[in-house]
Amino acid sequence: MSALFEPYTLRELTIPNRVWMPPMCQYSAAPEGPLTGAPNDWHFAHYAARATGGTGLIIVEATAVSPEGRISPYDLGIWNDTQVEAFRRITDFLKTQNTVPGIQLAHAGRKASTERTWKGGEPVGPEAYGWQPLAPSAVPFQEGHPVPAELTVEQIRETVALFADAARRALAAGFEVAEIHGAHGYLINEFLSPHSNQRDDEYGGSYENRVRFALEVVDAVRAVWPEDKPLFFRISATDWLEEGGWTTDDTVRFAAELQEHGVDLLDVSTGGNASGVRIVTGPGYQVPFAARVKAETTLPVAAVGLITDVEQAEKILANGEADAVLLGRELLRNPSWARHAARELGAEPFVPDQYHRSV
Ligand SMILES: Cc1cc2nc3c(=O)[nH]c(=O)nc-3n(C[C@H](O)[C@H](O)[C@H](O)COP(=O)(O)O)c2cc1C
């Protein structure tokens, strides 16, 4: 039996295999009007294709808990019931294909209000549906970027409540896994790292103060997310800074705390919070970060980043470096990667009835 195609049970949920799709923004929702932030035909076709392709779990792209929490004006959102209804169509379909629907709940913090990546990704103002970003401290991501407004303690509390509301809506929309986006230099990551968090109140300064917001979000989400359903947290294991940033040691320490607060799996990415850092990428370059958390804690982990090859993916699991793998760009290139991988490994491929003549 291949490790990739061994089902995986977290709480009461069984995911049919370990080939998962990580969140990937499509920047394809309406930026204004009644359908703002709601998934549409593009999102349906995009996620449906990866489901018919045999992906065990699909984590829907960063979905904003509030309009200000979008990376771009074209992001998905889950702050109203119109959005919930639109997501239902996708989650219902994924379930018919034996794929578990997950969703990443996100707030973009100081990296909000930017153009779509294929249009350059630069910050935009009101002339292009933009707004002033919010952050732990009034420090821009990089020179030339707008200075974000520093959140008051009251606004921090409101933002925690927004995550809980979003989780409640995600449940109503039919999702079975919720992932809190704590990575890539967005709001939660900005609080964690001393590079972006320069507050001198109870939300900044010491390690304990910097992780406070993240743990409050986890607690608020866990309180509304059912006991029988798993909660994931995506982290940037390192800022890739020589000093003055969030480190892998911090990640290992924090992983244990997340588990105590009811997180079931850490989705281990890196970077995105500090501009201008050098990151040497290559096949599986982030796997060692996941492997370290797995070796030094009891929290399950998923590995992500340039995992593209069947043998490579199988080995990551067989070596005990991670409990699941996430394939991003490779699944954009090849939506049926999981089916091909199953065949190659001699496992039972998931084939929709309509495609039985292609088995
Ligand atoms: C088009 C695109 C959109 C992405 N959007 C998100 C996102 O919404 N949330 C997130 O945490 N990561 C996002 N990422 C990062 C991916 O989830 C993944 O971690 C990254 O692409 C590395 O994996 P890969 O080498 O398999 O593509 C995005 C990546 C791509 C290519």
PDBQT file of the ligand as one rigid body, heavy atoms in Angstrom, charges set to zero:
ROOT
HETATM    1  C1  LIG A 401      -1.512  31.221  -7.836  1.00  0.00    +0.000 C 
HETATM    2  C2  LIG A 401      -1.116  31.018  -6.413  1.00  0.00    +0.000 A 
HETATM    3  C3  LIG A 401      -1.929  31.514  -5.391  1.00  0.00    +0.000 A 
HETATM    4  C4  LIG A 401      -1.603  31.287  -4.045  1.00  0.00    +0.000 A 
HETATM    5  N1  LIG A 401      -2.476  31.703  -3.068  1.00  0.00    +0.000 NA
HETATM    6  C5  LIG A 401      -2.266  31.314  -1.781  1.00  0.00    +0.000 A 
HETATM    7  C6  LIG A 401      -3.254  31.510  -0.794  1.00  0.00    +0.000 A 
HETATM    8  O1  LIG A 401      -4.371  31.953  -1.072  1.00  0.00    +0.000 OA
HETATM    9  N2  LIG A 401      -2.959  31.158   0.483  1.00  0.00    +0.000 N 
HETATM   10  C7  LIG A 401      -1.759  30.593   0.821  1.00  0.00    +0.000 A 
HETATM   11  O2  LIG A 401      -1.522  30.291   1.999  1.00  0.00    +0.000 OA
HETATM   12  N3  LIG A 401      -0.815  30.345  -0.120  1.00  0.00    +0.000 NA
HETATM   13  C8  LIG A 401      -1.055  30.666  -1.405  1.00  0.00    +0.000 A 
HETATM   14  N4  LIG A 401      -0.142  30.322  -2.376  1.00  0.00    +0.000 N 
HETATM   15  C9  LIG A 401       0.993  29.457  -1.999  1.00  0.00    +0.000 C 
HETATM   16  C10 LIG A 401       0.646  27.975  -2.238  1.00  0.00    +0.000 C 
HETATM   17  O3  LIG A 401      -0.384  27.553  -1.364  1.00  0.00    +0.000 OA
HETATM   18  C11 LIG A 401       1.875  27.074  -2.039  1.00  0.00    +0.000 C 
HETATM   19  O4  LIG A 401       2.264  27.145  -0.695  1.00  0.00    +0.000 OA
HETATM   20  C12 LIG A 401       3.024  27.476  -2.935  1.00  0.00    +0.000 C 
HETATM   21  O5  LIG A 401       2.581  27.661  -4.278  1.00  0.00    +0.000 OA
HETATM   22  C13 LIG A 401       4.156  26.476  -2.928  1.00  0.00    +0.000 C 
HETATM   23  O6  LIG A 401       3.706  25.205  -3.358  1.00  0.00    +0.000 OA
HETATM   24  P1  LIG A 401       3.964  24.686  -4.885  1.00  0.00    +0.000 P 
HETATM   25  O7  LIG A 401       5.439  24.766  -5.128  1.00  0.00    +0.000 OA
HETATM   26  O8  LIG A 401       3.455  23.273  -4.867  1.00  0.00    +0.000 OA
HETATM   27  O9  LIG A 401       3.193  25.558  -5.811  1.00  0.00    +0.000 OA
HETATM   28  C14 LIG A 401      -0.425  30.582  -3.707  1.00  0.00    +0.000 A 
HETATM   29  C15 LIG A 401       0.402  30.116  -4.739  1.00  0.00    +0.000 A 
HETATM   30  C16 LIG A 401       0.064  30.293  -6.067  1.00  0.00    +0.000 A 
HETATM   31  C17 LIG A 401       0.945  29.719  -7.143  1.00  0.00    +0.000 C 
ENDROOT
TORSDOF 0
